[in-house]
Amino acid sequence: MQCWIYKGNGREETYLYLAAEDDTGQVPDELLVAMGKLELVMQLELSPQRPLARASTEQVMHDLARKGYYLQMPPPDIPGQERVQ
């Protein structure tokens, strides 16, 4: 399954995965406003055998098929730990 991953200038470390390139038609308007201007980060071939760093591949594929998009939020802040950049 192909997906296109975008970052916005409105939310740091938040990524929007789309089922079709530049197809934000199924993304809620409020989310698009919060994301700000979208910039394509990469195109990726998803498969259950290819793990993602911060998301469940199966969940991403499920959401893309069902909703047309998946939102990856930043990792939670853990007191006493620095965030890796």
VEXVEXPA-774997 format. One record per residue: residue in one letter; x, y, z of N, C-alpha, C in turn. Coordinates in steps of 0.02 Angstrom, whole numbers, plus 32768, in hexadecimal, padded with zeros to 4 digits. Example, Ala and Ser with C-alpha at 12.3 -4.5 7.8 and 13.67 -1.06 7.14 Angstrom:
A82947EE4818682677F1F818682947F5B8186/S82827F90816282AC7FCB816582858002818A/
This chain:
M802A7FC58000800080008000802C803E8000/Q8020806A7FD1804580A97FCD802880DC7FFE/C805381068019803B813F8040806A81798036/W805081B48043807681F2803D807482138082/I80AF8227809A80B6824180DE80C7828B80DA/Y809F82B280FE80A782FB80FF80B383148146/K80D9834A814A80DE836E818A80C183B2817F/G80AA83D081B4808E841381B080B9844481D5/N80AF848481CA80D584B681EE80B084CB822E/G807784AD823C805084C08276805A849482B3/R8073845882A9807C842982E180BE840482D9/E80EA840D8308812B83EC8307812483A18312/E814B837A82ED814D833182F2810A830F82E8/T80DF832F82C1809D831282B0809D83068265/Y808982CA8252808B82B7820B8047829E81F5/L803482AE81B87FF6829A819B8005826A8162/Y7FEE822C81687FF681F981347FB781FA810A/L7FBF81FC80C87F8681FC809B7F8881BF806E/A7F4D81A7805C7F46816C80317F54817E7FE8/A7F4E81BD7FD67F5C81D47F927F8082187F96/E7FAE82227F697FD6825F7F6A7FAA829E7F67/D7FB682CB7F967F94830C7F9A7F4883077FA3/D7F2F82CC7FB57EE682C27FBC7ED282CC8005/T7EC2830A80167EAD831A805B7E61831E8061/G7E3D8306802E7DF5830B802D7DD182EA8067/Q7DEE82B680857DCE829480BD7DE982AB8101/V7E1982D881017E3682F1813F7E098329815A/P7DF68326819A7DCC835B81B67DEC83A081AF/D7DC383D2819F7DDC841681967E02842F81D3/E7DEA841F820F7E0B8436824C7E53841C8250/L7E5D83DE823B7E9F83C0823C7ECC83E28209/L7EB283EF81CE7ED98411819B7EEE845781B2/V7EC1847A81D27ED284BD81EC7F0984B88221/A7F028487824E7F34847E82837F78846A8267/M7F78844382327FB8842D82147FDC846681F1/G7FB7849581D77FD684CC81B27FE884B6816C/K801884D8814E802D84C88109804F8483810A/L8036845680DF8051841380DB808B840F80AA/E80BD83E980BE80F883DD809481038392808F/L810A83798052811683318049815B831F8064/V815C82ED8090819B82D680AD81B4829A8087/M8188826A8078819C822F805381608208803B/Q816C81DE8009813C81AC7FF281578169800A/L812A813E8021814081008040811280C7802C/E8130808D8021810A804F80158102802D8059/L80C48029807080B5800980B180A87FBF80A7/S80C07F9780D680B07F5080D880B77F398120/P80927F05813380977EED817980DE7ED8818C/Q81077EC7815C814B7EB2816B817B7EED8173/R81647F298166818F7F64816B81797F8F81A6/P819D7F8B81DE81887FB1821981957FFC820F/L816C802482308175806C82328192807F8275/A81B580B7827881D880CB82B681A880DE82EE/R8173810282DF8148811C831480FF810B830D/A80F080DB82E280A980C982D880A5807F82C6/S806C806382D3805E801E82BF804D801D8275/T80747FF7824F80677FF3820780207FDB81F9/E80097FAA82207FC67F9082167F917FC68223/Q7F9A7FEF82577F6A802482667F6B8059822F/V7FA6806B82177FAB809C81E17F87808381A3/M7F94804581907F74802881557F288025815D/H7F12801381987ECA800F81A77EAA8054819F/D7EC8808781BE7EAC80CA81BB7EAE80E78174/L7EE380D8814F7EE680F0810A7EAF80D180E0/A7EA3809180E97E6F806F80C37E29808680D8/R7E20809181197DDD80A381327DCE80EE812D/K7DFF811881427DF3816081457E168189810F/G7E4A816B80F17E6F819080BE7EAA81B680DA/Y7EB281B6811C7EEB81D8813B7EFA81B8817F/Y7F3781C681987F4C81B281DB7F7381EC81F8/L7F6781FD82367F8B823482577FBC82178289/Q7FFC822682808030821182AF8040824C82DB/M80338245831C803F827A834C808782758368/P80A082AB838580E382A883A480E3827783DE/P811D825B83EE8120822F8428811382578468/P80F78237849B80EA825C84D9812C826F84FB/D812A82A8851C816482BC8544816782918582/I81A28276859181AC824E85CD81DA827685FB/P81C28286863881EB82AD8665822F828C8671/G826482B4866D82A8829B867982C98281863B/Q82A6827D860382C5826685C482C4829D8591/E82FB82A2856C82FE82D2853682E182B384F7/R82C082DA84CF82A582C2849082DD82BE845D/V82E1828684398313827D840582FC82A283C7/Q832982CA83AB831982F0836F833282CD8332/
